[in-house]
Amino acid sequence: MPVQSYSPGTLIYEVNLSVPKENIDEYLEWLRVFTKDQVRNIQGFISCMVFSQPKPYGLHWLSEEGDAKTYITVHYVVASQADLDAYLKQEQAAVATAEQERFEFLVTSRRTLSVVA
């Protein structure tokens, strides 16, 4: 299997989610379609990858969740900071609201990463 790598300067928009385990199958089914649609429909969104991860360490506010959640990270590769800024300004709030209304849980964090080496 080839290893995925990114060139220096590649911009990643990361979304971290905490999903109740009883909802994970339905959520992942929806997320697979949703992320592909995001890449297809949002200017500058080039590709995406969805990851599962162990419970994040050192986040004390997550300790009350016990073992009830599954943690998911989505990486979108974005063509430019201008494309990401446009998405955040024009579309991100509506996307977050629709997701929260459908699944009744929140994104735990978002961040932007830029490949340096």
C-alpha positions as CSV (number, residue, x, y, z in Angstrom):
1,M,0.0,0.0,0.0
2,P,1.5,3.4,-1.0
3,V,2.2,5.8,1.8
4,Q,0.3,9.1,1.6
5,S,2.5,12.2,1.9
6,Y,2.0,15.9,1.4
7,S,4.3,18.5,0.1
8,P,5.5,21.4,2.3
9,G,2.8,24.1,2.4
10,T,-0.1,21.7,2.0
11,L,-3.0,23.0,4.1
12,I,-5.1,20.6,6.2
13,Y,-8.4,21.5,7.8
14,E,-8.9,19.1,10.7
15,V,-12.2,18.3,12.4
16,N,-12.2,16.2,15.6
17,L,-15.4,14.5,16.7
18,S,-16.6,12.7,19.8
19,V,-19.4,10.3,18.7
20,P,-21.5,8.2,21.1
21,K,-20.7,4.6,20.4
22,E,-24.4,3.7,19.8
23,N,-24.4,6.2,16.9
24,I,-21.1,5.4,15.3
25,D,-22.2,3.0,12.5
26,E,-25.0,5.4,11.3
27,Y,-22.6,8.4,11.7
28,L,-19.8,6.8,9.7
29,E,-22.2,5.8,6.9
30,W,-23.3,9.5,6.7
31,L,-19.8,10.8,7.1
32,R,-18.4,8.8,4.1
33,V,-21.0,10.4,1.8
34,F,-20.8,13.9,3.5
35,T,-17.0,14.2,3.2
36,K,-17.0,13.2,-0.4
37,D,-19.8,15.7,-1.1
38,Q,-17.7,18.4,0.7
39,V,-14.7,17.7,-1.5
40,R,-16.9,17.6,-4.7
41,N,-18.9,20.8,-3.8
42,I,-16.6,23.2,-1.9
43,Q,-14.2,25.3,-3.9
44,G,-10.6,24.4,-2.9
45,F,-11.4,21.2,-1.0
46,I,-9.1,18.7,-2.8
47,S,-9.4,15.5,-0.8
48,C,-10.2,14.1,2.6
49,M,-9.4,11.2,4.9
50,V,-11.3,10.0,7.9
51,F,-9.5,8.5,10.9
52,S,-10.5,6.7,14.1
53,Q,-8.4,7.5,17.1
54,P,-8.0,6.4,20.7
55,K,-9.5,8.6,23.3
56,P,-7.3,11.8,23.4
57,Y,-4.9,12.0,26.3
58,G,-4.7,15.0,28.7
59,L,-8.2,16.4,27.9
60,H,-9.7,16.3,31.4
61,W,-13.2,17.4,30.2
62,L,-13.3,14.1,28.1
63,S,-12.7,12.0,31.2
64,E,-16.4,12.2,32.1
65,E,-17.3,10.4,28.9
66,G,-15.7,7.2,30.1
67,D,-15.7,4.6,27.3
68,A,-19.0,5.8,25.8
69,K,-17.6,7.6,22.8
70,T,-15.7,6.9,19.6
71,Y,-13.3,9.6,18.4
72,I,-13.0,10.5,14.8
73,T,-10.7,12.9,13.0
74,V,-11.3,14.2,9.5
75,H,-8.6,15.8,7.4
76,Y,-9.5,17.9,4.4
77,V,-6.7,19.0,2.1
78,V,-7.5,22.5,1.0
79,A,-5.9,24.3,-2.0
80,S,-5.4,27.7,-0.2
81,Q,-6.0,29.7,2.9
82,A,-8.3,31.9,0.9
83,D,-10.5,28.8,0.0
84,L,-10.5,27.8,3.7
85,D,-11.4,31.3,4.8
86,A,-14.3,31.5,2.3
87,Y,-15.6,28.1,3.6
88,L,-15.3,29.1,7.2
89,K,-17.1,32.5,6.5
90,Q,-19.8,31.3,4.2
91,E,-20.6,27.6,4.9
92,Q,-19.1,26.2,8.1
93,A,-21.7,27.4,10.5
94,A,-24.6,25.9,8.5
95,V,-22.7,22.6,8.2
96,A,-22.1,22.5,11.9
97,T,-25.7,23.3,12.7
98,A,-27.1,20.6,10.3
99,E,-24.7,18.0,11.8
100,Q,-25.6,18.9,15.4
101,E,-29.4,18.9,14.6
102,R,-29.2,15.4,13.0
103,F,-26.9,13.7,15.4
104,E,-27.2,15.8,18.6
105,F,-23.5,16.0,19.5
106,L,-20.8,18.5,18.9
107,V,-17.5,18.7,17.1
108,T,-14.8,18.7,19.8
109,S,-12.3,20.8,17.9
110,R,-11.2,22.2,14.6
111,R,-7.7,23.3,13.6
112,T,-5.6,24.2,10.5
113,L,-2.3,22.4,9.9
114,S,0.3,23.3,7.3
115,V,2.9,20.8,6.3
116,V,6.4,22.1,6.9
117,A,8.6,19.1,6.1
